[in-house]
Amino acid sequence: MEKSNMLLSPGQRIRPNMNEETVIDLLSKIYGLTATSIKELNAYDDKNYHVHCKELYENPYISEISEHGYVLKIINSLDSRNTHVIDAQTEMLIFLNGQFNCPIPVKNLNGTYYTLEKTNNSEESHAIRLFIYQPGQLLTHASWNKELLYKVGHLAADLDLKLSKFYHPAFEHHRTIWMLMSMSKLHLFVFAVPDEKRRQLASDVIDTFERNVLKFVPILEQGMIHGDLNEQNILVNKEGTDIVAIIDFGDSQKTCLIFELAIAICYMLLERKDITEGKHVIEGYQSVRKLTDLEKKILKVCVCARICQSLVMGAYSHLNDPKNKYILTTQKNGWSLLQELWPISDDEIFKIWDLSN
């Protein structure tokens, strides 16, 4: 089995160098499809494109052209080395199909779900994948209320409950810099934060997470999680009132279940700019899975750790890719949120988030 614990190192460039002409060529050569429209989507280290295709095609593994189009995903060079993890992600999506609306993998002309390609004179190979596009609007554009936040929490717990019946050995030792289990490695990237006080805050969060959370990992309940339930990866209906799909399982992992909730709370608080809103996400989560006393105790630190992770890696990624504005999403509200949430005592956060029940 290939080694999957390949973490990003400072200075390493991994994002694909792509243009529309290359996208057209890849669709034709690998999938037997002819693009009629191409739109680049938000992405961090990968390149994603929403494409519509002509009704005429040459792929025997496609029964009909999707009216909503497809997502062509060009994976960053680091994750592309972990082909066994790519296989595992594909199997997970096939497993979830019918239980949740999520991306449906499409086979290429060779009958496989990915291929490795060197694009635009790149020395590194990138995995090329195609998915049926899931319609819906991003959660970030939704009509926010406590009911929707409740549904996000419910979704997080329900998804992980369904995933408890899924297993793939590739996830056993899979690690990336974006996992909370990799927080110790975040020290290497704090230099990218320009403000000294913010660097110190980030270091404090990392140190506390190492001290107060990582030591409990062996006794925390483990399972498969999505790993990035943010406002860009949850789709809602036109009215913005109901969740209709989950996308981007590229950060899926086997880890502590509490991390799924912490990640979801992190991004909901960034959207809402109100710490008290976390209680609605927690309430929805606990309607499916009750938190243990230990999970309640470490939840705030886990939420802060994810905010910190997003801020630090966003600052670092912007140094390497200043044209990608998406990576600065967390920076808008993130530091003020972290500065507000971090000093709150355990007793106070228990009251604010109604964790006493």
HUVEN-V223230 format. One record per residue. N is the residue number from 0. RES is the residue in one letter. OMEGA is omega in radians with two decimals (* if undefined). BURIAL is + if it has 16 or more other ideal C-beta (glycine too) atoms within 10 Angstrom, else -. D_FIRST is the distance of its C-alpha to the first C-alpha in whole Angstrom. Layout:
N/RES/OMEGA/BURIAL/D_FIRST ; N/RES/OMEGA/BURIAL/D_FIRST
This chain:
0/M/3.11/-/0 ; 1/E/3.09/-/4 ; 2/K/-3.09/-/6 ; 3/S/-3.13/+/9 ; 4/N/3.13/-/12 ; 5/M/-3.07/-/13 ; 6/L/3.09/-/17 ; 7/L/3.06/+/20 ; 8/S/3.09/-/22 ; 9/P/3.12/-/26 ; 10/G/-3.11/-/27 ; 11/Q/3.12/-/24 ; 12/R/-3.03/-/25 ; 13/I/-3.05/+/22 ; 14/R/-3.14/+/25 ; 15/P/3.03/+/25 ; 16/N/-2.99/-/28 ; 17/M/2.96/+/30 ; 18/N/-3.06/-/33 ; 19/E/3.14/-/35 ; 20/E/3.11/-/35 ; 21/T/3.11/+/31 ; 22/V/3.12/+/31 ; 23/I/-3.13/+/33 ; 24/D/-3.13/-/32 ; 25/L/3.13/+/28 ; 26/L/-3.11/+/30 ; 27/S/-3.04/+/31 ; 28/K/-3.01/-/29 ; 29/I/-3.02/+/26 ; 30/Y/-3.13/+/28 ; 31/G/-3.11/+/31 ; 32/L/3.10/+/33 ; 33/T/-3.08/+/36 ; 34/A/3.02/+/36 ; 35/T/3.06/-/39 ; 36/S/-3.12/-/39 ; 37/I/3.08/+/36 ; 38/K/3.11/-/36 ; 39/E/-3.14/-/33 ; 40/L/3.09/+/32 ; 41/N/3.07/-/32 ; 42/A/-3.12/+/28 ; 43/Y/-3.09/+/27 ; 44/D/3.13/+/24 ; 45/D/2.95/+/24 ; 46/K/-3.11/+/26 ; 47/N/-3.14/+/28 ; 48/Y/3.00/+/30 ; 49/H/-3.08/-/33 ; 50/V/2.93/+/34 ; 51/H/-3.01/+/36 ; 52/C/3.09/+/36 ; 53/K/3.14/-/39 ; 54/E/3.11/-/40 ; 55/L/-3.12/-/39 ; 56/Y/-3.05/+/36 ; 57/E/-3.07/-/34 ; 58/N/-3.10/+/30 ; 59/P/-3.11/-/31 ; 60/Y/3.08/-/28 ; 61/I/-3.11/+/30 ; 62/S/3.07/-/33 ; 63/E/-3.14/-/36 ; 64/I/3.12/+/35 ; 65/S/-3.13/+/35 ; 66/E/3.14/-/38 ; 67/H/3.12/-/37 ; 68/G/-3.07/+/34 ; 69/Y/2.96/+/31 ; 70/V/3.02/+/28 ; 71/L/-3.06/+/27 ; 72/K/3.06/+/24 ; 73/I/-3.01/+/23 ; 74/I/3.09/+/20 ; 75/N/-3.00/+/20 ; 76/S/-3.13/+/18 ; 77/L/3.13/+/16 ; 78/D/-3.14/+/15 ; 79/S/3.09/+/15 ; 80/R/-3.08/+/12 ; 81/N/-3.04/+/10 ; 82/T/3.10/+/10 ; 83/H/3.08/+/8 ; 84/V/3.07/+/10 ; 85/I/3.06/+/13 ; 86/D/-3.12/-/12 ; 87/A/3.11/+/13 ; 88/Q/3.11/+/16 ; 89/T/3.13/+/17 ; 90/E/3.10/+/17 ; 91/M/-3.13/+/18 ; 92/L/3.08/+/21 ; 93/I/3.10/-/22 ; 94/F/-3.07/+/22 ; 95/L/-3.11/+/25 ; 96/N/-3.08/-/27 ; 97/G/3.07/-/30 ; 98/Q/3.07/-/30 ; 99/F/2.94/+/30 ; 100/N/3.13/+/31 ; 101/C/-3.09/+/28 ; 102/P/3.13/+/26 ; 103/I/-3.11/+/26 ; 104/P/3.14/+/23 ; 105/V/3.12/+/24 ; 106/K/3.07/+/23 ; 107/N/-3.07/+/24 ; 108/L/3.11/+/26 ; 109/N/3.14/-/23 ; 110/G/3.10/-/22 ; 111/T/-3.05/-/19 ; 112/Y/3.03/+/19 ; 113/Y/2.99/+/18 ; 114/T/3.12/+/18 ; 115/L/-3.10/-/18 ; 116/E/2.95/+/21 ; 117/K/-3.03/-/23 ; 118/T/3.05/+/26 ; 119/N/3.08/-/29 ; 120/N/3.12/-/29 ; 121/S/3.07/-/26 ; 122/E/-3.10/-/23 ; 123/E/3.06/+/20 ; 124/S/3.10/+/19 ; 125/H/3.08/+/19 ; 126/A/3.13/+/18 ; 127/I/-3.12/+/21 ; 128/R/3.12/+/21 ; 129/L/-3.14/+/24 ; 130/F/2.97/+/26 ; 131/I/-3.08/+/29 ; 132/Y/3.09/+/31 ; 133/Q/-3.13/+/32 ; 134/P/3.14/-/36 ; 135/G/3.09/+/37 ; 136/Q/-3.12/-/39 ; 137/L/3.13/+/37 ; 138/L/-3.11/+/37 ; 139/T/3.14/+/39 ; 140/H/-3.03/-/42 ; 141/A/3.01/+/42 ; 142/S/-3.00/-/46 ; 143/W/3.00/+/45 ; 144/N/-3.06/-/46 ; 145/K/3.12/-/45 ; 146/E/-3.13/-/44 ; 147/L/3.08/+/42 ; 148/L/3.06/+/40 ; 149/Y/-3.12/+/40 ; 150/K/3.08/+/38 ; 151/V/3.10/+/35 ; 152/G/3.10/+/35 ; 153/H/3.13/+/35 ; 154/L/-3.11/+/33 ; 155/A/-3.12/+/30 ; 156/A/-3.11/+/31 ; 157/D/3.11/+/31 ; 158/L/-3.12/+/28 ; 159/D/3.06/+/26 ; 160/L/3.10/-/28 ; 161/K/-3.10/-/26 ; 162/L/3.11/+/23 ; 163/S/3.13/-/23 ; 164/K/3.14/-/23 ; 165/F/3.08/+/19 ; 166/Y/2.97/-/16 ; 167/H/-3.06/+/12 ; 168/P/-3.11/-/10 ; 169/A/-3.11/+/8 ; 170/F/-3.04/+/12 ; 171/E/-3.07/-/11 ; 172/H/-3.12/-/11 ; 173/H/3.12/+/11 ; 174/R/2.99/+/14 ; 175/T/-3.11/+/17 ; 176/I/-3.09/+/20 ; 177/W/3.12/+/22 ; 178/M/3.11/+/21 ; 179/L/3.06/+/24 ; 180/M/3.13/+/21 ; 181/S/-3.07/-/21 ; 182/M/-3.13/+/25 ; 183/S/-3.14/-/25 ; 184/K/-3.10/+/24 ; 185/L/3.08/+/27 ; 186/H/-3.08/-/29 ; 187/L/-3.03/-/28 ; 188/F/-3.08/+/29 ; 189/V/-3.14/+/32 ; 190/F/-3.08/-/34 ; 191/A/3.10/+/34 ; 192/V/-3.00/+/37 ; 193/P/-3.05/-/40 ; 194/D/-3.07/-/42 ; 195/E/-3.14/-/42 ; 196/K/3.12/-/43 ; 197/R/3.07/+/40 ; 198/R/-3.14/+/38 ; 199/Q/3.11/-/39 ; 200/L/3.13/+/39 ; 201/A/3.13/+/35 ; 202/S/3.11/+/35 ; 203/D/-3.14/-/37 ; 204/V/-3.14/+/34 ; 205/I/-3.12/+/31 ; 206/D/-3.12/-/33 ; 207/T/3.10/+/34 ; 208/F/3.11/+/31 ; 209/E/-3.04/-/29 ; 210/R/-2.97/-/32 ; 211/N/-3.12/-/33 ; 212/V/-3.03/+/30 ; 213/L/-3.13/-/27 ; 214/K/-3.12/-/28 ; 215/F/-3.07/-/29 ; 216/V/-3.12/-/25 ; 217/P/-3.11/-/24 ; 218/I/3.07/-/27 ; 219/L/-3.14/+/27 ; 220/E/-3.08/-/26 ; 221/Q/3.07/-/22 ; 222/G/3.08/+/21 ; 223/M/3.07/+/20 ; 224/I/3.05/+/22 ; 225/H/3.02/+/23 ; 226/G/3.14/+/23 ; 227/D/-3.13/+/26 ; 228/L/3.13/+/29 ; 229/N/-3.05/+/31 ; 230/E/3.12/+/34 ; 231/Q/-3.05/+/32 ; 232/N/3.06/+/30 ; 233/I/-3.13/+/32 ; 234/L/3.13/+/35 ; 235/V/3.14/+/38 ; 236/N/-3.09/-/41 ; 237/K/-3.13/-/44 ; 238/E/3.14/-/46 ; 239/G/-3.05/+/43 ; 240/T/-3.08/-/44 ; 241/D/3.08/-/41 ; 242/I/-3.09/+/37 ; 243/V/-3.12/-/36 ; 244/A/3.01/+/32 ; 245/I/-3.13/+/29 ; 246/I/3.05/+/27 ; 247/D/3.11/+/24 ; 248/F/-3.09/+/21 ; 249/G/3.11/+/19 ; 250/D/-3.13/+/20 ; 251/S/-2.99/+/19 ; 252/Q/2.97/+/17 ; 253/K/-3.05/+/17 ; 254/T/3.12/+/20 ; 255/C/-3.11/+/24 ; 256/L/-3.12/+/26 ; 257/I/-3.14/+/28 ; 258/F/3.11/+/27 ; 259/E/3.13/+/27 ; 260/L/-3.13/+/31 ; 261/A/3.13/+/31 ; 262/I/3.12/+/29 ; 263/A/3.12/+/32 ; 264/I/3.13/+/35 ; 265/C/-3.05/+/34 ; 266/Y/3.07/+/34 ; 267/M/3.10/+/37 ; 268/L/3.09/+/39 ; 269/L/3.11/+/38 ; 270/E/-2.99/+/40 ; 271/R/-3.14/+/43 ; 272/K/-3.10/-/44 ; 273/D/-3.06/-/45 ; 274/I/-3.09/+/43 ; 275/T/-3.10/-/45 ; 276/E/3.13/+/43 ; 277/G/-3.09/+/40 ; 278/K/-3.14/+/42 ; 279/H/3.09/+/42 ; 280/V/3.14/+/38 ; 281/I/3.13/+/38 ; 282/E/3.11/+/40 ; 283/G/3.13/+/38 ; 284/Y/-3.07/+/35 ; 285/Q/3.03/+/37 ; 286/S/3.12/-/39 ; 287/V/-3.08/-/35 ; 288/R/-3.14/+/34 ; 289/K/3.08/-/36 ; 290/L/3.03/+/35 ; 291/T/3.11/-/35 ; 292/D/3.13/-/37 ; 293/L/3.13/-/35 ; 294/E/3.08/+/33 ; 295/K/-3.08/+/37 ; 296/K/-3.07/+/37 ; 297/I/-3.01/+/34 ; 298/L/-3.10/+/34 ; 299/K/3.13/+/36 ; 300/V/3.12/+/34 ; 301/C/3.09/+/31 ; 302/V/3.13/+/33 ; 303/C/3.12/+/34 ; 304/A/3.13/+/31 ; 305/R/3.07/+/30 ; 306/I/3.14/+/33 ; 307/C/3.13/+/32 ; 308/Q/-3.13/+/29 ; 309/S/3.13/+/30 ; 310/L/-3.09/+/33 ; 311/V/-3.13/+/32 ; 312/M/3.05/+/29 ; 313/G/3.11/+/31 ; 314/A/3.14/+/34 ; 315/Y/-3.11/+/31 ; 316/S/3.13/+/30 ; 317/H/3.07/+/33 ; 318/L/-3.09/-/34 ; 319/N/-3.06/+/31 ; 320/D/-3.03/-/32 ; 321/P/-3.14/-/36 ; 322/K/-3.11/-/36 ; 323/N/-3.08/+/34 ; 324/K/-3.12/-/36 ; 325/Y/-3.08/-/34 ; 326/I/3.11/+/32 ; 327/L/-3.07/-/36 ; 328/T/-3.09/+/36 ; 329/T/-3.05/+/36 ; 330/Q/-3.07/-/38 ; 331/K/-3.08/-/41 ; 332/N/-2.95/-/41 ; 333/G/-3.09/+/38 ; 334/W/3.13/+/40 ; 335/S/3.09/-/43 ; 336/L/-3.13/+/41 ; 337/L/3.13/+/39 ; 338/Q/3.12/-/43 ; 339/E/-3.04/-/44 ; 340/L/-2.99/+/42 ; 341/W/-3.08/+/41 ; 342/P/-3.07/-/44 ; 343/I/-3.11/+/44 ; 344/S/3.11/-/45 ; 345/D/-3.14/-/43 ; 346/D/-3.10/-/46 ; 347/E/-3.12/-/47 ; 348/I/3.06/+/44 ; 349/F/3.12/+/44 ; 350/K/-3.09/-/47 ; 351/I/-3.09/+/46 ; 352/W/3.08/+/43 ; 353/D/-3.08/-/45 ; 354/L/-3.08/+/42 ; 355/S/-3.10/-/45 ; 356/N/*/-/45
